[in-house]
Amino acid sequence: MKVAVGTDHAGVDLKETVKAELARDGCQIVDLGTHSHDPVDYPDFAEAAGLALREGRAERGVLICGSGVGASVAANRIPGVRAGLCHDTYSAHQGVEHDDMNVLVLGARVIGPELARELVRAFIGARFAGDERHRRRLDKIRALEQRYGRAGD
């Protein structure tokens, strides 16, 4: 599985932990940066990850920022991206199984490296269940995207 990984300056160190776990799980990593602690803006990396998914350069993504909230908000503005901020393993796998979540978002200032590894394993190991109720709900999400778009408010 190809996984795009992006972070702002707050998540640079945790990104390396995430990349190592993905590699252990046999994933190919598309590292979208950033690569230093110099301040950068999380929407840029959320967009890069979303585009990697939309263009087929990655099947899933992992985004990291300080809290995870900003990266999650930004990523979910991109049609086709279903990003979930997860700080527990249940949400990390259930988000994929029920909601076809394709981007895991982590808060580097909220969780530590061991929990990040567990979340990545849960996310990567999960598969969309495809039950009728889940497909119906995804269809409704797609309809919302078409009806309202994702342009700024």
N, C-alpha and C positions, 0 to 999 in steps of 0.2 A: 504494500500500500504506500502511495506517495502522500506525504503529509507536509503541508506548508506551515512553517513556524515563523511568527513575527512577534516583535516586542518593541516597546519604547525603552527608554533608558532605565526605568525602574525594574525591568524584568530581565536585563542582560544576563545576570548571573544564573537566574532560574532557567533561562532559555537553554543554557548548556546542560543542565540537569535533565530537562525535557528531551533535548536532542539525544542524549546518551540513552535514555529509556526507550525512545522510539527506535534507535538503532538496535538495541537489545531485542526489541520485538520484531526485528526484521524489516522495518519501514525504511523507505527512501525519504530523505529529508530535503525539502526545498527551504533553505534558510533565507528569509526575507529581511533579516537585520532586526534591529540595529546591532552594531558590533562594539559600541562603546557606551560609557556612562554620560556622554555629552547629551544635554537635553534635546529631545525630539518630540514630535507630536504623535500620539497613539492613533489618530484617525488615518494617518498615512500608512501605517502597517496593517491596520484593519482592512483598508482598501486593497492593499497589495495581496493579502491573504484571500479576500473575496474574489479578486480577479483571477488568482491562481486556480481557485475552484471553478469559476465560471468558464475559464479557458481550457480546463482539463489538464492543467499542469500538476494538479494535486486532487486527491479524492476527499481529503479532510484537512482541517487546519487546527492549529493551536495558537492562540493569541495570549499575550501576557502584558499587563500593565500594572500599575501600582495596586489598585483595588480590583481590577478586572471589569469594573462597571463601564468606564469610558470606552474600552475596546469592544465590549459587548454591544453597547449602544451603536457605536460606529459601524461595526460589522453587520448588524441587523438592518442597516439602511440599504444594503446591497441585495437586490433581488436574487433569490435562490440560496442565500446564506441563512442558515438557521443556527445561530450562535447561542450557546448557553454558558452562563457564568456558573461554574460548579466548584464547590468547596467540600463536597462529600461524594463518595464513590457511587452511592445509589443514584444521584442525579446524573453523574457522568455516564453511567451505562443506560439508565432508563431514558435519558434524553435522546439517545440514539435509537433505542428499541421502540419507543412510542412516538417520538416527535421527529425522527430522522435528522437529529441534530448533526450538523457536519463541521461545526467549529466549536472546540472546547476553549473556554476563556478562563484564565487563572489570574488571581490577584497575588502578585509577588510579595506585597507587604501584608498579606493576610495569611498565606499558607507557607509551610516550609518545604524543603526539597523532598522529604520522604512522602508526604501527602501528595505532592505534585506527581511523583512517580506512580503512586497508586491510582490517581485520577487518570493519568495518561493510559495506564494499562486497562482500566475499566472502559475508557472511551474507545480505545483502539480495538479492544476485544469484543465490543458490542456490535450487533447487527440489527437493522430495522426489522421489526417483526412482520410488518406488512399486513396485519389484520385489517379487515374492512373498516373498523371504527377509526384506526389510525390513518388509513388512506383517506377516509372521508374528511378527517380533521385537517390533513395536509392540503387537500383540495380547497378547503375553506381558507386556509392561510394564503394559498396561491391566488384565490379570488380577492382577498383583501389587498394583496400586492397590486393586482390589476386595477381594482376599484380606486385605490387611494394612492398608488405609487409609493415611492419611498423618498420623494423629494423633501426638502426641508419644510418645516412648518411655517 
